[in-house]
């Protein structure tokens, strides 16, 4: 274990900071967009009465139901 730690500290910084920044910003954007999509989706059972947070925008859709009604 000590050998692995020594090798890790002796290799230096070969990975550019710009790549790390892109990954971090992308992850934060994905979490933010995913949260907005989740809050605007239909609520699972038990979550119907929960309020939407103020920072999540309301997205209007034309489709009121994703499940089609059976025709008789």
KARA-V824784 format. One record per residue. N is the residue number from 1. PHI is phi in degrees with one decimal (* if undefined). PSI is psi as a letter, one per 30 degrees, with the letter a starting at -180 (NA if undefined). D_FIRST is the distance of its C-alpha to the first C-alpha in Angstrom with 2 decimals. Layout:
BEGIN
n = {N;N}
phi = {PHI;PHI}
psi = {PSI;PSI}
d_first = {D_FIRST;D_FIRST}
END
This chain:
BEGIN
n = {1;2;3;4;5;6;7;8;9;10;11;12;13;14;15;16;17;18;19;20;21;22;23;24;25;26;27;28;29;30;31;32;33;34;35;36;37;38;39;40;41;42;43;44;45;46;47;48;49;50;51;52;53;54;55;56;57;58;59;60;61;62;63;64;65;66;67;68;69;70;71;72}
phi = {*;-62.3;-63.8;-64.3;-65.8;-67.3;-65.3;-64.6;-81.5;-88.0;-76.3;86.3;-105.0;-93.4;-91.5;-63.0;-64.8;-62.4;-65.2;-63.7;-63.5;-63.0;-65.0;-66.8;-64.5;-63.6;-64.2;-63.8;-65.0;-64.2;-66.0;-64.9;-65.7;-64.2;-66.1;-62.7;-64.0;-67.5;-66.3;-87.5;-80.5;-67.3;-77.7;-67.8;-56.8;94.6;-108.7;-63.5;-89.8;-75.6;-81.6;-79.2;-61.6;-64.7;-82.1;-93.4;-72.6;-83.6;-108.1;-84.1;-125.9;-78.8;-82.9;-84.9;-143.7;-84.3;-102.6;-76.6;-76.9;-68.8;-89.0;-112.8}
psi = {e;e;e;e;e;e;e;e;f;f;f;a;j;f;k;k;e;e;e;e;e;e;e;e;e;e;e;e;e;e;e;e;e;e;e;e;e;e;f;f;l;k;k;l;k;f;g;e;g;k;k;k;l;f;f;k;l;k;j;k;l;e;j;f;k;f;k;k;k;k;k;NA}
d_first = {0.00;3.78;5.36;5.24;6.43;8.70;10.06;10.80;12.67;14.47;15.96;18.48;20.61;21.98;22.89;26.32;26.97;30.03;28.16;26.01;29.27;31.02;28.43;28.55;32.36;32.69;30.65;32.77;35.92;35.04;34.47;37.73;39.79;38.45;39.35;42.84;43.31;42.21;44.54;47.40;46.98;48.83;47.41;45.97;47.89;47.88;47.11;50.63;51.77;48.79;49.68;48.24;46.46;48.57;46.18;46.27;49.29;51.72;51.88;55.25;55.51;58.60;57.31;57.81;56.33;53.81;55.35;58.78;61.63;63.27;66.69;69.54}
END
